[in-house]
Amino acid sequence: MSAERETELLDRVPDGLFIGGSWRGAENGATLTVADPATGDVVKTIASASVADGIAALDAAVAAQDAWAATPARERAELLRRAFDLLQERKEDFALLMTIEMGKPLAEARGEVAYGGEFLRWFSEETAHLQGRYGANPEGTGRMIVTHHPVGPCFLITPWNFPLAMATRKIAPALAAGCTVVVKPAALTPLTTLAFAQLLQDAGLPDGVVNVITTSTSGPVSDAIIADPRLRKLSFTGSTPVGQQLLQKAAAGVLRTSMELGGNAPFVVFDDADLDKAVDGAIAAKFRNIGQACTAANRFIVHRDVADEFARRVTERVEAFRTGRGTEEGVTIGPLIDDKAVAKADELVRDAVTRGATLRTGGSAIEGAGSFYQATVLSDVQAGSDILREEIFGPVLAIVPFDDEDDAVRLANDTEYGLVSYVYTESLSRGQRMIERLATGMMGLNVGVVSNAAAPFGGWKLSGLGREGGAEGIHEYLQTKYTLTANPFG
């Protein structure tokens, strides 16, 4: 990919705040810089919203709410469909932009464009399919009418690791339901969201329906918006500690909340598993997005009879990876998002090795420009190792042996998180038992990637509240009204 192509693309990305249908600078003139994690170079300087800017964005969303809620469902659906079509036309731009600001290989960025686009298409189709209920009450004295209504202005906080898909996964159902939104992307990767706001405007988005604020002072700006009594919904994707703080703040206004939080996914391989499929699934579940995904497999719980062979095969695959800037041909592992992420991965690996794990490949940061960490495989990871308790968010595959099914279930469920689990077995009955026994909101049975716009994404326990995607996703942005009418027959 030529430097000229990247420069031309970056020049076209807006550098302001998107409020009320207009692009503008921050009220106090503040800015923030966005860097390429593969080089450390600053690629763009953009506006950094103040508290006043955040409230201005909410003002615009509130002003547009009634008109947008009254917009016929078919018109809202057609807007989302136009946005989907425009995204397909601009898919190479969005893929390259994500690779520049986040670091993922270009092939994976293209996959995210496809995935993120599906939320636009899915919710464009769901928009006109909302149904209520009508029927006699059990006593026969009246008729019950159940209807669904937009919850109102929403504040959407998106993470850095999937800059497009996390935006579309929240914005699309909100718009489909008739809600207006203020979106705050992560300061590390805001450019994709700004480009998406421009796309929505090009698709005919009415002024004020979507507002985007980028800021380096997330705490004060978010606090002011959440404390405003006009806000009715908060959706957040990010770490569990931050989510817990936001829930406390949302409680004051009794806000509707959706929280997609941390994970510690178990990947269970039984002795009857097809190891070829299990290894393919492990590579996808662990190394997609350089391991920087809440759905990434964190703990590989492998039956003792096949643990050595599984470790040998995944190590062989990992040693064939090519690490580098995501725009380079053949690169499979890009940089981590920043140096802090590299330091965390290294600390977890060193702790595991100190406690007795075997380092099969990798295991250290890569010297030079950018935030790179070697793709790593550890086997015989011991109980009590930090890597079994903390979300790795890096290209490190940690293997723990087990002896029987009860042992596997105990190890898999030994976490406060419950987002997703993966199981490989050729036994139908065992697979069904694992569906019942594993305490996660999602599960991949003989598959290593579960995310789909048509499916409800979300977890149990400290992994969050609510669901994104699927038929359930739009209901996160709707509130229910029950009306009792007199018996029409007297």
Buried (B, 14 or more C-beta within 10 A) or exposed (E): BEEEEBEEBBEEBBBBBBBBBEBEBBBEEBBBEBBBBBBBEEBBEBBBBBBEBBBBBBBBBBBBBEEBBEBEBEEBBBBBBBBBBBBEEBBBBBBBBBBBBBBBBBBBBBBBBEBBBBBBBBBBBBBBEBEBEEEEEEEEEBBBBEBBBBBBBBBBBBBBBBBBBBBBBBBBBBBBBBBBBBBBBBBBBBBBBBBBBBBBBEBEBBBBBBBBBBBBBBEEBBBBBBEBEBBBBBBBBBBBEBBEBBBEBBEEBEBBBBBBBBBBBBBBBBBEBBBEBBBBBBBBBBBBBBBBBBBBBBBBBBBEEBBBEBBBBBBEBBEEBEBBBBBBEEBBBBBBBBBEBBBBBBEBBBBBBEBEBEBBBBBBBBEEBBBBBBBBBBBBBBEEBBBBBBBBBBBBBBBBBBEEBEBBBEBBBBBEBBBBBBBBBEEEEBBEBBEEBBBBBBBBBBBBBBBEBBBBBBBBBBBBBBBBBBBBBBBBBBBEEEEEEEEEEE
